[in-house]
Amino acid sequence: MKKYKIQKSPFVVPTTDGKLIEEHWGNSTQNPNISIAHMVAPPNWSEPHQTPEFDEFTIIISGKKQFEIDGDYVVLDKGQSILIEKGARVRYSNPFPEPFEYIAICHPAFSMELVNREQ
């Protein structure tokens, strides 16, 4: 038995806000300990505040991404990365005129039950 797996068709998460989410590994592939996703967010995109029960690593591939973390504002550019620890109140957004592309890694895997999004 081979000790590797190749992901050729990531799970495309349905969205209504124009954001592309391609989960390569995570709950969609029966890997609840980690999720790895490729994402592209359009200009002027944002989502509600959340207080996740997982650590989230973000690596910016192109564009800029804004983070509001426990009241602090942080903007990352291409080539930069961040770790946001579980329990932080965070809001992700793109108030900029260009889309941004990034990789998100969550430990344990992202799930709607663990993200704790505010209404």
Order of alpha helices (4+ residues) and beta strands (2+ residues): beta-beta-beta-beta-beta-beta-beta-beta-beta-beta-alpha
